[in-house]
Amino acid sequence: MTKHILYLFLLINVSLFAQQTELKLAADVWPPFTNVEEEKSILTDLVNEALMRIDIASSVSIIEFSNVLSEIESGKLDGSPALWISEERKEKYYFSKPYLNNQLVLVGRKGSTVSQESFTELKGKKIGVVDNYAYGTFGKENDIIVVSDVSNQKNLENLLSEKIDYMLVDALLIQYMLKYQLNDVTQHLAIGQKPLLIKPLHLALGKNVENAEEILDQFDKEIEKMVVDESFNRILELNWIKADVDGDGVMELVLGSNMAGTEAPQNIYGLMMDNSYKEKNAPTRYYVDGKLYEDWDNVPKSYKLDLVEDKTPSEDDVYIRLDF
């Protein structure tokens, strides 16, 4: 009886803790990951949904990035939905497990060589990055001229005006550009195929936030559920993601709809990056509608439907421009 009472007491405490918790988060404008209200903001949506599923309310303010960090440290804000880890930041914040990897690829002007597989091949080049982001020391280590500016959009303008040779851009952002602005991208840009820099992305909470570590532990577990129930794909707007759904250390390709396409997928965004992107014929398994299949041939034919593409021009198409 005593054990049952204790268990009930713990359940009540956890429930009250969740109901009483509201997190004030902040990020900067970083489309399509974080953005102002009514604009595409996939990481805001992803983190808010995971927290909502564990009964924790959250709000995300969009402010200058330097203010994001200072206001968390002052206690005005509780954390950020999307931060990279650095040694300095680990002293001030608790971090979730990585729920996404920013896979930064090389982007140059049309005709540029973008097949480099390491920064050592870019000695003396000017590479555009975003102010205050924790890229690490790749520039100093490889004699690269790192040119920082306020946004990816500004870096793009610098690239096209030949102020820089290349810029680093996340592979997911590239996928969105190819989806919505294919003609502009292929006309003006050359895009690398392999990430030169991989930065794990985390939900971060200030160390002064009550029960921060417990909240992050619950968040991690909910993200795992969202990968398996395919809501992760839905929020990222990707038909396929690459993730370890069964916890065996081997990546699977996870389908987020009932249409797998008529051929094995080639353009996959790796949720948790492993080294298989370096291999031409990396082994893959497919996770489709709650079941694992060892290879593409075993995926049922009922799912091998051609992807529906809406080619109907919209009013917005008239105003489309090369933009992040």
N, C-alpha and C positions, 0 to 999 in steps of 0.2 A: 504493500500500500504506500509506504514512504517513497519508494522509487517512482511510483506512478504520479504521486503528488509533485515530486521534484521535476519530473518530465513535463508535467502540465505547466508548472511554474516557468520553466525554461521556454516553453512554447509561447506562453503569454508575454514573456519579456521580449522575445524576438519579434512578436507581432507588434507590440507597443513601440519598440525601437524603430521598426520600419515605418509605422504610421506617423511617427513624430519627426522623421528625418526629411529634410528638404535641402538639397544641395544647390548652392549658387555657383555655377560654373561659368567660365568665360573662355573665349578663343578669339583669334583675329580673323579677318576675311581671307580665306584660303580655299577658294572654290576648286572643285566641288565638295571638298571635305567639310569645311565650316564656312558659313556665310550668313548674311543678314536674313531676316525673316522674309518668307515668300520666295527666296532663291534656293536653288538646289544646295543641300547641306547634309550630305549622307552620314558623316560621322556624328553630327548633332542628333540626327534621327536615330542612328544606331545606338548610341549611348543612352539617349533618353528612353528608348524602348526597353533596353536591357534593365535599366534602373526601375522603370515603371513595373516591369514583371516581378521585381522583388519588393514592390510597394514602396519605392523611394521616389519622391517627387524631385524634379530637377528643372532648372531653368538655365539657359545659356545666353550670356550677353556677348555681343560682338564688339570688341574694343581693340585698340592698338596692342600689338603683341608685347611690347615692353611693359605696358600697363597690366597685361594679364599676369605676368610673373610678379610684379611688385604688389599688386592687390591681393594675390593669394598669400604672399609672405606677410602682408600687413593684417591679414585676417578679414578683410572686406569681402573676399571671395573664398570659396571652399576649394576650388580646383579647376582643372581644365579637362575637357573631353578628349583632347588630342595633343599629347606631348611626347617628344623624344626624350630618352634618358641621357643624362650626362653625370659625371661624378659630382659636379657641383650641385646639380638638381637633386641627386639622391640624398644629400644632406638636409634638404628642405621639404621634400615631398615623399609620400608613399605612392607606389605605382601598381597598377593592375598588371596582370600578365599581358604580353603583347596581344592585341586583338586584330591587328593588321600590320603588315609590313609595308612601309613606303619603299618602293623599289625604284630608285632614281636612275633614269637612263639618260644618255647623252642626246641632246637635240642640237642640230646645227642648221645652217641655211641649206637650201636645196643644192646638191652637188658636193656637200662636205662629206668627208670620211667619218662615219660614226660607228665603225666596226671595232673600235678599240675595246679590249677586254679588261684593261686596268688603267689606272691613272698614270702609271709610269710611261704610257705611250702618248701623254698629252703635255709633256714638258714644254714650258714657255707659253702655253695657250691661255687665253683669258676665258674663264668659265663663270657664268652668272649664277648667283645663288640669292636667296631671300634673306634680308636683314634679320639678325638675332636668332636664326634657326641653328640648332646644334648639329652642324654637319661634321664636326670633328676637324682633324688637322690634315686632311688629304692634300690641301694646297701646299702647305709648308713641306710636307714629306716628299712631294713630287715636283717641286719647282714649278708649280702652277700659279698663275695670277688669278686669284679669286676676287671677283667683282660683285659686291652685294648691292642689292637695291630693294625697294619697298615691297615688291610683289612679283609673281610670275609674269603678270601682264607687262610690267615695266621691263623685266628681263627679256621678254619676247620682243619688245620694241627696240631694246638695245641690240639684240641679235640681228634683227632685220635691218637695222641702220649700221651694222658692222662695227659697233662699239665693243662687242665681245665676239669670241669665236664660237662658243657653245654655251648652253645652259643645261642645268640638271633639272629634270622634270619627272614627276612620279608617273609610273607606268599606267596607273589607273586613270589619271588625268588624260594621258595620251589616248587611252581607249575611249573616253568620252569625246575627245576631239575628233577621233576617227569616226565615231558614231554620228556626230551631229555636224561636223564641218569637214567631211572627207576631201572635198575638192580643194578647199583653201589649204589644208594641211599638206596634201600631196604636191600642190603647186609650189609651196614656199619652203617646206621644211624637210630635213633628213632626220630620221629617228633611229637611234640605236635599238638593238633587239635584246641586249643583255644588260641587266642592272650593274652599274659600276659601284653603287653604294646602296646598302640595304639598312634601313633605320626602323626598328620596331616601334610601333605606335601604342600608346598607353593612355588609359584614364588615370589622371594624377590628382591626388588630394593632399592638401597641406597637412603637415604633421600635427597641427593644432586642431584638426577636425576630429570631433568625438567619434569613436568607433570607426575611424577611417580604414584600418586594416580589415575589420570584419566586413565592412561595406564592399571593399575591393574583392575580397574572397567570394562573396555572394555574386558580385558582378562577373567574375571570371567563370563561375559555374553556369551562369545564365547565358553568357556568350557561347559556350560550348553547346548548349541546348539550341540556340538560335542557328548555329551552323547545321546541326542535324535536322531541324525542322524546316530548313530552307528559307527562313525569314531573313537570314543574312544576305542570301542572293537577292531577295526581293528588294531590300533596302539599298543595296549597292547597285541595283539594276543590271546585274550580270547573270547571264544564263548559266555559266559555269564558274565555279571557284575551285581552288585547289586547297584541300584541308585534310587533316588526319581525323576522320570522323570516328574511328573505332579505337583510337589511342594506342595503336601498335607501332607508332613511329614511322609508318609508311603513308605517303600521301595518297588520297583518293581525289577523283574529280567528282564534284558534287553538282548535280543538276538542280536548278531552281525553278523548273517549269515542267510541263509534260511534253515538251518538244526538244529533243536532243539534237536535231539536225540529221541530215541524211548521211553525213560522214563524221568520222571521229573528230572531236574538236581540236583545233590547233592554237587558238588565241585564248589562253587561260590566264586569269589573274590569280597568282598564288597567295592565298590568305596567310599561311605560315610558310615562308620561303625555305626550301631545302636546296640541295645542290643539283637537283635533277634538271634544272633549266639549262645546265651546261652540257647535258648529254643529249645526243641526237635521238636516241631511241630509249628514253627513260621508261621503266615499267610503270604502268598506270592501271588503277582499278576505278570502277565507276560506281558512284552511290546515287541511285535513282529511285525516287519514291519510297525511301526507307529500306532499300535492299542493296547489297553489295554485289557487283558483277566483276569477275576477274579480268575481263577484257572487253573491248568494244563489240566483238562478235556475239558475246553473250547477252548484251543489252537487248531486251525484247524489241521486236520490230514495231510494236505499237507505239514506242516512244521515238522512233527514227523518222520523225516528221520534219519536213522542211520548215525552217524558221520563217515566221510571217514578218515581212518587212513592209511597213507603211510608207509608200513612196509619194503619197499625196502631198503636194506643196502646201505649206501653211502661210498665213499672212506674215509670220516672222521670218520666213525664208528670204523675203525681199531685203531685210535689213541685216542678214548674217554677215559677220566679219570675223577675221582671224582673232580669236579672243579666248581667254581662259575663264 
